[in-house]
Amino acid sequence: MRSGVSRIRGALLLTLSAVLVAGCQSAVDLQQQAASGGSTACRAGGTLVVASAQPPLPARVLAQSAANTLWARGVFEPLLAVKNGDVKNPEPLLATAWKLGADDRSAVLTLRQGVTFHTGRPFTAADVLFTFKQALAPASPSNDKQIIAGWQLEATGDHDVTIRSKTPLSPVLASVLDDTPIVDSQTYAGLADGSKIVGTGPFEVEKYQPGSQIVLVRNDKYWQPGLPHLDRIENVVIPDSTAQLAALRSARTQLASGLTTQDAQTVTRQGGQFQLQDSLQAVYSLVLDTTSGVFADKAARQAVGYAIDRDRIKQQVFGGLGTTAGVVWPEGGTYPKDLENTYRYDPAKARQLIQQAGAAGAAVPITIINNPQLQAEYQIIANNLTDVGLKPSLVALPAPDYQARLSAQKGGNYLSFRGLVDTPSLLAQTNPDVRLQGAHRQFTSPEYTALVQSVIQAGSGPGAAKAVHDLTAYMLDQAVQHVVVTTPGIMVRSTAVGGVAVTSGGLLARETCLVR
């Protein structure tokens, strides 16, 4: 490695390590911070009722899933928390400290002592090794498999774990540790059907009804005194946005995830009883099937980029929130700003490319998860594609069927939405629409593989910006994925609820409270 690169990387690592160690607060500090919960008026006890558009899926706790947003982090805790997308300032949970090696290929984790699972069994380094082994299992839904596969984990004490990596850790470590909640080896098999749902978190599962609800009750033996604030959280499934809106207005629920942006804005503009609660940014994309049919032709794929009226979707579906730049990465130091808006709305050009590809009248089935936002987005895209000479049709599936279909690479053309809070290096390894291993899209090529690997190997080093730019330019030219809108995720909360903090795994319920 060149000495100049080493000095730059070493400086970055020292800075990151300082931030991480500085973040390792005492239990007293954490308790005071949690007690405020965004409000100084938290009260102890009470029941919070939350509504989700999708039914809970215990089998997918090792993945980032909209179905588990409002309950999973109450039961299962990760080693640290990246709250509200702030990857530069992670907070300790089951790890109290961690330090990166000077070569950016190793990290030493110090685990919290005195933590027990809901069964009473003590948490140790062996549980970290077990969890990451399960994340790598063929049936695991973890989005981080490609990264973890390049790690070697070793328990160097009952409460110490060393990670050694084949690729740079600094762009990915905090997010992967946040993404991977620790599971209990003795009851892990019960997650498959929901018969055993056991973690170390501030809440235990009192009742789980598949497709309907999951009820959490306070864990009186939680490792941090004074938390959680709530006695009970009832997670109910309300798939319809209008019904969620009615439940909020009638005070049957106090927090909701899955409303359309218009419904969310409607209720929050009608006085001070409700507020928009931003969650993690999401990128909404249309991913095209290149293996057969009309989109085997690049010209037809590019035509779709010009056919989509992104601004209309932003206004009508997402209430004017977000951006339509068409780039899959979060803004930051390596963001390729000159590649923004490569595809602008130009239906005449789209028709010309459709004719050039001989694709006029071609059938275009599009698969979506059965979600109000995606349904509204599809309707505009379908009108756009019809206008340029294609024949779109909708395939709407419930969450488990949608995930299974995409994981088997049988999704065809599909609308996706993915979290957008991380570095390009991490997203290139975890986003199912981008990554090499376990990809949901059907497209691949030697050029694409080499470009993705360049982004991963560059990490946070001086070559990162060029690597990201080259990959982005290739992706835009191949037109396999058309980014439609990048927008903040939306929850609606009653002003009677405080302490709402969100990680990539969902609501960090230990800090949530009812206010006086």
C-alpha positions in Angstrom: 0.0 0.0 0.0 1.3 3.5 -0.8 2.5 5.5 2.2 0.4 8.5 1.3 -2.8 6.4 1.1 -1.8 4.8 4.5 -1.4 8.2 6.1 -4.8 9.5 4.8 -6.6 6.3 5.8 -4.9 6.2 9.2 -6.0 9.7 9.9 -9.6 8.8 8.9 -9.6 5.8 11.1 -8.2 7.7 14.1 -11.0 10.2 13.6 -13.7 7.5 13.3 -12.3 5.6 16.3 -12.3 8.8 18.4 -16.0 9.4 17.5 -16.9 5.8 18.3 -15.1 5.8 21.6 -16.5 9.2 22.5 -19.9 7.8 21.9 -19.5 5.0 24.5 -21.4 6.8 27.2 -22.1 5.5 30.7 -25.4 3.8 31.5 -26.3 7.0 33.5 -25.7 9.2 30.5 -27.7 6.9 28.2 -30.5 6.8 30.7 -30.7 10.6 30.9 -30.6 10.9 27.1 -33.3 8.2 26.7 -35.5 9.8 29.4 -35.6 13.0 27.4 -36.7 11.1 24.3 -37.0 14.2 22.3 -39.2 15.6 25.1 -38.6 16.5 28.7 -42.1 15.3 29.6 -41.9 11.6 29.3 -44.0 9.7 31.8 -43.4 6.2 33.1 -45.8 3.4 31.9 -48.7 3.3 29.6 -49.6 1.4 26.4 -48.6 2.6 22.9 -50.7 1.3 20.0 -48.9 1.4 16.6 -50.2 0.6 13.1 -48.2 -1.0 10.3 -49.2 -1.6 6.7 -47.5 -5.0 6.7 -47.9 -8.0 9.1 -44.9 -8.7 11.3 -42.4 -11.3 10.0 -40.3 -12.8 12.9 -38.4 -15.0 10.5 -36.9 -11.8 8.9 -35.5 -10.1 12.0 -32.0 -10.4 10.5 -33.1 -8.3 7.6 -34.2 -4.7 7.3 -37.9 -5.1 6.7 -40.8 -2.6 6.6 -42.9 -5.4 8.2 -40.8 -5.3 11.3 -40.2 -1.5 11.6 -42.3 -0.9 14.6 -41.6 -3.9 16.8 -38.3 -5.7 16.1 -35.9 -3.3 17.8 -38.0 -3.5 20.9 -37.2 -7.2 21.2 -33.9 -7.7 19.5 -30.9 -5.4 20.1 -27.9 -4.8 17.8 -24.4 -4.1 19.0 -24.9 -0.4 18.3 -27.5 2.0 17.0 -27.3 4.3 14.0 -30.2 6.5 14.9 -32.1 8.5 12.3 -29.5 7.7 9.6 -26.6 9.4 11.4 -23.9 6.9 10.5 -21.2 9.2 11.7 -22.4 9.1 15.3 -23.4 5.6 16.2 -24.4 4.9 19.8 -23.5 1.8 21.9 -26.0 -0.8 22.8 -24.8 -4.4 23.3 -21.2 -3.2 22.4 -19.8 -0.6 24.8 -16.7 0.2 22.7 -15.0 -0.8 19.5 -11.7 0.2 17.8 -10.6 -0.1 14.2 -7.2 -1.3 13.3 -4.8 1.0 11.5 -5.1 -1.0 8.3 -8.9 -0.7 8.2 -9.1 -4.5 8.1 -9.7 -5.3 11.7 -11.9 -4.2 14.7 -12.0 -5.1 18.3 -15.4 -5.0 20.1 -16.0 -4.8 23.8 -19.4 -6.3 24.7 -21.7 -5.1 27.5 -21.7 -7.2 30.6 -24.7 -8.0 32.8 -27.1 -8.4 29.8 -29.5 -11.4 29.7 -31.9 -12.8 27.1 -35.5 -12.9 28.0 -35.0 -16.5 29.1 -32.5 -15.4 31.7 -29.5 -16.7 29.9 -26.4 -14.4 29.9 -25.3 -12.6 26.7 -21.7 -13.4 25.7 -19.4 -13.2 22.8 -20.6 -16.7 21.7 -24.0 -15.1 20.9 -22.4 -12.6 18.6 -20.6 -15.4 16.7 -23.8 -17.5 16.6 -25.8 -14.5 15.2 -23.4 -13.7 12.4 -23.2 -17.4 11.5 -27.0 -17.4 11.1 -26.8 -14.2 9.0 -24.7 -16.2 6.6 -26.9 -19.2 6.4 -28.4 -19.9 2.9 -32.0 -19.3 4.2 -31.0 -16.1 6.1 -32.7 -12.9 4.8 -29.8 -10.7 5.9 -28.9 -8.0 3.4 -25.3 -8.0 4.8 -24.3 -11.5 3.7 -21.8 -10.3 1.1 -19.9 -8.2 3.7 -20.1 -10.7 6.6 -18.8 -13.5 4.2 -15.6 -11.6 4.1 -15.3 -11.3 7.8 -13.6 -13.7 10.3 -15.0 -13.3 13.8 -13.2 -14.6 16.9 -14.3 -14.5 20.5 -11.2 -13.3 22.3 -12.9 -13.3 25.7 -16.4 -13.8 27.1 -17.1 -10.2 26.3 -14.7 -9.4 23.5 -14.9 -10.1 19.8 -12.3 -9.4 17.1 -13.3 -9.0 13.4 -10.9 -9.4 10.6 -12.0 -8.3 7.1 -10.8 -8.8 3.5 -12.1 -5.3 2.6 -12.1 -1.9 4.3 -14.2 -1.8 7.4 -14.6 1.9 8.0 -17.4 2.5 5.4 -19.5 -0.5 6.6 -18.8 -1.5 10.2 -21.2 0.7 12.0 -24.1 -0.1 9.7 -23.6 -3.8 9.7 -23.4 -3.9 13.5 -26.6 -1.9 13.6 -28.3 -4.0 10.9 -27.6 -7.4 12.7 -29.6 -7.8 16.0 -28.4 -10.4 18.4 -30.5 -13.5 18.5 -30.8 -16.3 21.1 -29.2 -19.6 20.0 -31.5 -21.7 22.2 -34.7 -20.3 20.7 -33.6 -19.1 17.2 -35.4 -22.0 15.4 -38.7 -20.7 16.8 -38.4 -17.5 14.8 -39.3 -19.4 11.6 -42.9 -19.8 12.7 -43.0 -17.2 15.5 -43.3 -19.8 18.2 -40.2 -18.4 20.1 -39.3 -14.7 19.8 -36.6 -14.1 22.3 -34.0 -11.3 22.4 -32.2 -9.1 24.9 -34.4 -6.0 24.3 -36.5 -3.8 26.6 -39.7 -5.6 25.6 -40.7 -9.3 25.6 -43.3 -10.8 23.2 -46.6 -11.4 25.0 -48.6 -12.5 22.0 -48.0 -13.0 18.3 -50.8 -13.6 15.8 -49.5 -14.1 12.3 -50.9 -11.6 9.8 -52.6 -9.7 12.6 -50.6 -8.3 15.5 -47.7 -8.7 17.9 -47.9 -7.4 21.5 -44.9 -6.5 23.5 -44.7 -6.1 27.3 -42.0 -4.4 29.4 -38.9 -6.5 30.2 -38.5 -5.8 34.0 -35.0 -7.3 33.9 -33.7 -5.1 31.1 -30.0 -4.3 31.5 -30.5 -0.5 31.7 -32.3 0.7 34.8 -35.2 3.0 34.2 -35.9 1.8 30.6 -38.1 1.2 28.8 -40.6 3.9 29.6 -43.7 2.1 28.3 -45.4 -0.9 29.9 -46.8 -2.2 26.6 -46.7 -1.8 22.9 -49.5 -3.2 20.7 -48.5 -3.5 17.0 -51.6 -3.9 14.9 -51.7 -4.5 11.1 -53.8 -1.9 9.1 -52.8 -2.3 5.5 -55.1 0.4 4.1 -53.8 4.0 4.4 -57.3 5.5 4.8 -58.0 3.1 7.7 -54.7 4.0 9.3 -55.7 7.7 9.0 -59.0 6.9 10.7 -57.3 5.0 13.5 -55.0 7.9 14.3 -57.9 10.4 14.3 -59.9 8.3 16.6 -56.9 7.8 18.9 -57.1 4.0 18.5 -53.4 4.3 17.4 -50.7 6.8 18.3 -48.0 6.0 15.7 -48.4 4.8 12.2 -46.2 3.6 9.4 -47.4 2.9 5.9 -49.7 5.8 5.1 -49.4 7.4 1.7 -47.6 10.7 1.9 -50.8 12.6 1.0 -52.7 11.0 3.9 -49.8 11.7 6.3 -49.7 15.3 5.2 -53.4 15.6 5.4 -53.6 14.6 9.1 -50.5 16.6 10.2 -51.7 19.8 8.5 -55.0 19.8 10.5 -53.7 21.3 13.8 -51.1 20.2 16.3 -52.3 16.8 17.3 -50.1 14.9 14.9 -46.6 15.4 13.4 -44.7 13.9 10.6 -41.9 11.7 11.9 -39.1 11.3 9.4 -37.6 7.8 9.3 -34.8 6.7 7.1 -34.4 7.9 3.5 -35.6 5.5 0.9 -34.9 5.2 -2.8 -37.7 4.1 -5.0 -36.7 2.4 -8.3 -38.0 0.5 -11.2 -35.8 -2.5 -11.9 -36.0 -4.1 -15.3 -35.7 -7.8 -16.4 -32.9 -8.1 -19.0 -33.0 -11.9 -19.4 -35.8 -12.0 -21.9 -38.6 -10.0 -23.5 -38.6 -6.3 -24.4 -36.0 -5.2 -21.9 -33.3 -7.5 -23.2 -32.7 -4.5 -25.6 -30.8 -1.6 -24.0 -32.6 0.9 -26.1 -35.9 -0.2 -24.7 -34.5 0.0 -21.2 -33.3 3.6 -21.8 -36.7 4.5 -23.2 -38.2 3.8 -19.8 -35.9 6.3 -18.3 -37.2 9.0 -20.6 -40.8 7.8 -20.2 -41.2 8.2 -16.5 -42.6 11.5 -15.2 -40.6 11.6 -11.9 -41.7 15.1 -10.9 -45.4 14.1 -11.2 -44.7 11.0 -9.0 -42.8 13.2 -6.5 -45.7 15.6 -6.3 -48.7 13.3 -6.4 -47.4 10.3 -4.5 -44.8 11.8 -2.2 -46.3 15.2 -1.5 -43.4 17.1 -3.1 -40.9 15.5 -0.7 -37.6 14.2 -1.9 -35.5 14.5 -5.0 -35.7 13.1 -8.6 -32.0 13.2 -9.5 -32.0 9.6 -10.6 -28.9 8.5 -8.7 -28.9 5.5 -6.4 -26.4 6.8 -3.8 -26.8 9.1 -0.9 -25.4 12.6 -1.2 -21.9 12.9 0.3 -18.2 13.2 -0.5 -18.3 10.6 -3.4 -21.7 11.5 -4.8 -21.5 11.9 -8.6 -23.4 15.1 -9.0 -22.6 15.6 -12.6 -24.6 12.4 -13.4 -27.8 13.7 -11.9 -30.8 13.9 -14.3 -29.2 11.7 -17.0 -32.8 10.7 -17.9 -35.3 13.6 -18.0 -39.0 13.3 -18.8 -39.1 13.2 -22.6 -41.9 11.0 -24.0 -41.1 11.8 -27.6 -37.6 10.5 -27.2 -38.9 7.4 -25.3 -41.3 6.6 -28.2 -38.4 6.9 -30.7 -36.3 4.4 -28.7 -39.2 2.0 -28.3 -39.7 2.1 -32.1 -35.9 1.6 -32.6 -36.0 -1.4 -30.3 -39.1 -2.9 -32.1 -40.8 -2.9 -28.8 -44.1 -1.1 -29.6 -47.1 -3.0 -28.0 -44.8 -5.2 -25.8 -46.3 -6.5 -22.6 -44.6 -5.2 -19.4 -45.7 -6.9 -16.2 -44.5 -5.0 -13.1 -44.4 -6.7 -9.7 -44.9 -4.7 -6.5 -45.3 -5.4 -2.8 -48.9 -4.7 -1.8 -48.2 -1.2 -0.5 -50.3 2.0 -0.9 -47.3 4.1 -2.0 -46.1 1.6 -4.6 -49.6 1.2 -5.9 -49.9 4.9 -6.4 -46.4 5.1 -8.0 -47.3 2.2 -10.3 -50.4 3.9 -11.6 -48.4 6.9 -12.9 -45.6 4.8 -14.3 -48.2 2.6 -16.1 -49.8 5.7 -17.7 -46.3 6.8 -18.7 -45.4 3.5 -20.3 -48.7 3.2 -22.1 -48.2 6.7 -23.5 -44.9 5.6 -25.2 -46.3 2.4 -26.7 -45.9 -0.3 -24.0 -48.6 -2.4 -22.3 -47.9 -2.5 -18.5 -49.8 -4.7 -16.1 -49.7 -5.0 -12.3 -48.6 -8.0 -10.2 -49.3 -7.0 -6.6 -48.1 -9.5 -3.9 -48.2 -9.7 -0.1 -44.8 -9.1 1.5 -43.7 -12.8 2.0 -44.5 -13.8 -1.6 -42.9 -10.6 -3.0 -39.7 -11.3 -1.0 -39.6 -15.0 -2.0 -40.1 -14.1 -5.7 -37.4 -11.6 -5.8 -34.9 -13.7 -3.8 -35.4 -16.5 -6.4 -34.7 -13.9 -9.2 -38.2 -14.5 -10.5 -39.5 -11.0 -10.0 -39.2 -9.9 -13.6 -39.7 -6.1 -13.7 -40.4 -4.8 -10.2 -40.8 -1.6 -8.2 -38.5 -1.5 -5.1 -37.8 0.8 -2.2 -34.6 0.5 -0.3 -33.1 2.3 2.7 -30.6 5.0 1.8 -28.5 5.9 4.9 -25.2 4.3 4.2 -22.0 4.7 2.1 -21.7 3.6 -1.5 -19.3 0.8 -0.4 -22.0 -0.6 1.9 -24.9 -0.2 -0.5 -22.9 -1.9 -3.2 -22.7 -4.9 -1.0 -26.1 -4.9 0.6 -28.7 -3.3 -1.7 -30.4 -6.2 -3.5 -30.8 -4.1 -6.6 -27.1 -3.4 -6.8 -25.0 -6.0 -5.0 -23.3 -9.0 -6.7 -24.2 -11.8 -4.3 -27.9 -12.6 -3.6 -29.1 -9.9 -6.1 -32.8 -9.6 -6.8 -32.2 -8.1 -10.3 -31.3 -10.5 -13.2 -28.7 -8.4 -14.9 -25.0 -9.0 -14.5 -21.9 -8.5 -16.7 -18.1 -8.8 -16.2 -17.9 -5.0 -16.5 -20.5 -4.5 -13.8 -18.8 -7.0 -11.5 -15.4 -5.3 -11.8 -16.9 -1.8 -11.2 -18.8 -2.9 -8.0 -15.6 -4.6 -6.7 -13.7 -1.4 -7.3 -16.2 0.6 -5.2 -15.8 -2.0 -2.4 -12.0 -2.1 -2.5 -11.8 1.7 -2.6 -13.7 2.0 0.7 -13.3 5.5 2.0 -9.9 6.0 0.3 -8.8 8.5 -2.3 -10.0 6.4 -5.2 -13.6 6.1 -3.9 -15.1 9.0 -5.8 -13.8 7.8 -9.1 -14.9 4.3 -8.4 -18.5 5.4 -7.6 -18.6 7.7 -10.6 -17.5 4.9 -13.0 -20.1 2.5 -11.6 -22.9 5.0 -11.7 -22.1 6.0 -15.3 -22.2 2.3 -16.3 -25.5 1.7 -14.4 -27.1 4.7 -16.1 -26.0 3.6 -19.5 -27.2 0.1 -19.0 -30.5 1.4 -17.7 -31.3 -1.7 -15.7 -32.5 0.3 -12.7 -34.3 3.6 -13.0 -34.2 5.6 -9.7 -37.6 7.3 -9.6 -37.6 9.3 -6.3 -35.4 9.5 -3.2 -37.5 10.6 -0.3 -37.6 10.5 3.5 -39.6 7.6 5.0 -42.8 8.8 6.6 -44.4 7.9 9.9 -47.1 9.8 11.7 -47.1 10.2 15.4 -49.4 11.7 17.9 -47.9 14.6 19.9 -48.7 12.4 22.9 -45.7 10.2 21.9 -42.1 11.2 22.6 -38.7 9.6 22.3 -39.2 8.3 18.7 -35.8 7.3 17.3 -35.3 5.1 14.3 -32.5 2.9 13.1 -32.2 0.8 10.0 -33.9 -1.9 11.9 -36.8 0.3 12.9 -38.2 2.0 16.0 -35.8 2.0 18.9 -38.6 1.4 21.3 -36.6 1.5 24.5 -36.6 5.3 24.4 -40.2 5.8 23.2 -42.7 7.1 25.8 -46.0 8.8 26.3 -45.7 12.4 27.4 -47.5 14.2 30.2 
